[in-house]
Amino acid sequence: MYYYIFEPAKTSYERSYIERIRDVAREVGIVSEMTQASPARSPEELAAMGIVKQYSTIVAVGDDSHINRVISQLMNLKPDFHYAVGIISTDSQSMLFEKWGFKKPEQACETLKFRKLSRFDLGLVEPNFYFLTSAKIECKKPTRVTLEVDHWRADAIIDRIEVSNNLYILVERFIKEPSLGKTAFNWLFGKSNLRADRSIFKAKIIRAVSDENLPIVVDKIVVGHTPCHIYRKPNALNIITKRDNISLEEDNQERNRNEYKEQK
Amino acid sequence: MKQQEVGTIVGSSVHLTGTIKDSSDITIFGSIEGEILSDQRVIIEESAHVKGPINANEVVISGQVAGTISAKSRLELNPTGTIKGNVDTSELLIHAGAVFIGECSMPDKRAEGEKGEEFFETEEEGLKEKSTEAKKEQETEPSDLIFGRKDEEKDEDSDEERESEEIKAKEEESEKRKK
């Protein structure tokens, strides 16, 4: 049966949204136990308790950081066990909201009840943090970083590196506009004078090495420092996903996002 | 998080060593020392420097490349592009201003259908073949003419014979009359 791990509500809207999810889930009959993270009980501890109690469907309700912490704990404790993980994202600005954001709690509970499972890749930051979103390496000033990937090695001066769960690597360097004319033009029209030089790579394993120890951040949590390995775990987790729609999925996502914002 | 196909892009601030392999497009703005392999398209931009072989379905070069290039379907060399190395492709397009130092080989596309035109691995071989063909033509041309002349001569001979026969016949008739 279903074991819920809620994130503590930050706003009054979130509180009422979570309350409605609780009520609807009880009505639909997809509840065994509901827990809420707090300073006394972290999401990791609650996830561990769910495993001890042998729940096979664990639902994380909250923002990206909360969801990643629950997933990471599940993967660390029983990586080979095929859980069904339910996700309800409550942050409309987050990455996971696109796939697991619901404007109404009824929709969220219906999706959980229908239980359409899909397998998703996870990223793993050494030694033991799994993520479904992306890991970032950000520097205050341009820093030389070496990326050692599969069959090649790249040296670059970077401002930011973002590694997604399926190990797409985005390397960014922000360069000031060299031309004075363009700078003036941009200043007049309120445009940025920084030009982003972007690189995109794909990999299975990355090792990031830098002169300074740079923090690796996943959803505002520092999970490691360079030098460090980041791995891709293909098809690592079963996640309950929305049922397919006949209409365009992107339109629906945009509509959902707008309606959620309006309600907020 | 999105699991869609995105090609590889090497930015201008990146120096890469090793083999890059991708099933989709590869675009290069920076510098690379090593092999580039793609099932689709490789684009070498103006700011790019590549030292090593390139193997792809289609290659577009605006930067500098030192190494062999194998483009299955098409190779385009833009005005700012430089190639130092051999090229193997079935379709080659070089814009004015581009630099190409090396040899080009192309597969014989029409060999199966027609035997009209021949493709040579190097320019020298092609020139040699052309010169031998020209010699052969020169040798064959006079014989054709001779045949032509001979035919004309034959015609002329036959006329003369007729004339002489006519004269002989006239002479015989005149002798008979005298008798």
Interface residues (C-beta under 8 A of the other chain):
Chain A: M95 L96 E98 K99 F120 D121 L132 T133 S134 H151 W152 R153 A154 D155 A156 I157 I158 S164 N165 N166 Y168 V171 R173 I175 D197 R198 S199 I200 F201 K202
Chain B: M1 K2 Q3 V6 G7 T8 I9 V10 G11 S12 S13 V14 H15 L16 T17 G18 T19 I20 K21 D22 F29 G30 G34
